[in-house]
Amino acid sequence: MAGYPPISDPFKGKPWMYSMPRGPNQLREWREAWGKAILGWAEENNVDLVAFSDLLGIAPLNRLGADALREIIESLRASTFAEYWKNDKSLVRIHWRSLELWAERVLEEARRGGKNVIYGLEGVYDLVASTRKLPVEDVEKILDLLVEMKSARWLEKENLIVKIA
């Protein structure tokens, strides 16, 4: 276990929230409630990539069990807030902020800091320190998005160097 802090328990005094409901409407609401709790925790702790086993060890998720947690993760996947990063589903990527919003944040910080050129991954990390925890592939996608948004243009794509428009 990586020593993650617990999730603020939004379900104190609601013991029924710790077992998966059977009715379709209750199940949907249960998934959404737990999904919101996980997304809030991930944002609060700047967690983007986490082992499924680590999630199972975090209170109060540790009261749910693996099948229930998989059900919640599948619901987050269906709404594009999560994805598995390994075929064996042992690593979960949590999208508590979309890549588009990350791109906007990087652009805002570049303009605020008078940075006309972003030099690769380190340049992004220097602008927005919290991007250091993102997978490298996502940081590369953020630079691609800046170019797609016409907020930047490639100077050296192979070295991930962009000029802010």
N, C-alpha and C positions, 0 to 999 in steps of 0.2 A: 504494500500500500504506500502511496506516495505522500501521505500525510496531509491530505486535503482537509480543509475545515468542513464542518457539517453544514448541511442545508438548513436554513431557517425553517423550522417545522410549521408549515401553514395549516397543519391538520391536527394540532393538539386538541384533544377533546372530541375528536372525530375518528374513533377507532375503525369505522367502516372503510375509511380511505386506505387502510393497509391491506385490504384484500380486494382482488380484482372482481368487479361486479359482473353479473351475467347478462343483464339486459342491455340491448344495444345503445340506448340513450344514456344510461348510467355509465356504461363502459366508455363511451365517447367523452362524456364530461370528466370522468376519472382520469382518462389519458390526458386530456387538455390541462387539467389542474396540476397533475404531476409534471407534465411537460413545461408548463410555465414556471414551476418551482425549480426545475433543473436549469432552464434557460436563465432565470434570475441569478441562480447560484454561479453559473458559468460566467456571466457578465461581471458579477460582483468580485469574483476571484480571478478574472482574466484567464479562464480555462477554455482552450479551444480544442485540444486533443487529449483524450483521457482513456486509459485502459478500462474496458468494461468491468474487469475485476475490481479496479479501484472504485468505480461508481458503486458497485455492490457493497463496498466496505464503508461508504459514507452514510452517516446518520442523516435522516431517517430512512434513506433508501435501503439500508441494511435490514430493515423490517419487511421489505417487500418480497424478496426472493428473485432469482434469476429470470424466471418466466415472466413475472409481472414487469420487471425492469425492461426486458426485451420488448414487451408489448408497448411500453411507453416510448422506447427508442424508435420502434417501428412507426409509431404515430408521428414522432418528430421527423423521421425520414420522409414520411408521406407529405408533410408540409414543408419540406426542404430545410428544416432547422437542424438536421443531423444527417450524418452518413457514416457508414463503416469504412475504415481505412485499411482493413485487412480482410482477406477472403474468409478467414475463420471468425470474423466479427469480434475480435478481441480488442480492437481499438476504435473509439468513437470520436468523430469530428463533430463538435457542437458549434453551430453557426448562430451565436447569440447576436452577432452583428453581420449584416450581409456584406459581401465583398464590395458592392456598390457604395455602401456607407463607409467602408474602410477607405475606398478610393477617394471619396469626398473629403474624408478627414485628412488624408495625406496631402491632398491638394490644398486644403485650407491651411494646414501647417506650413507647407512650402511657401504659399503666398504671404502668410503672416511673418515668416522668418526671412523673406526676401530671397529664398532659394529658387534660382532659375533653372538649375540642373539637378536632377537626382541621380547620384552615382550608385547604381546597383542596390542590392539588398541592404547594405550598410547605410546607404543614403536614406532608405525608407525607415530603417530602424532608428536612425538619428532623429528623424522628423517626428515619428510617433513610436515611442519606446514600447508600447504595448503590442506592436506588431512583431516583436521578437519571439513571442510565443506562438505565432501563426506558423503553420507549415510553410516551407519555402515555396511550394507550388502555389499556395494562396497569395503570397506576396508577389510572385511573378504575375499572377492573374490580376492583381490590383494595378500593376503597372500597365498591363494590357488594357484594362478598363479605362485608365486615364487617357490612353491613346484613342480608344474607341469613342470616349466622350468628347474627343477633340480638345481636351484640357492639356494635352501634352503631345509631343511627337518623339519618335525614336531618333536618338543620335547614334546609338550602337545597341541594337536589339540583342545581339549575342552576349553583351556585357551588362544588359539591363540598364542602360543609361538613357534617360529621357530628359527632354527640355520642356519645361512648363510653358504653356501658351499664354 
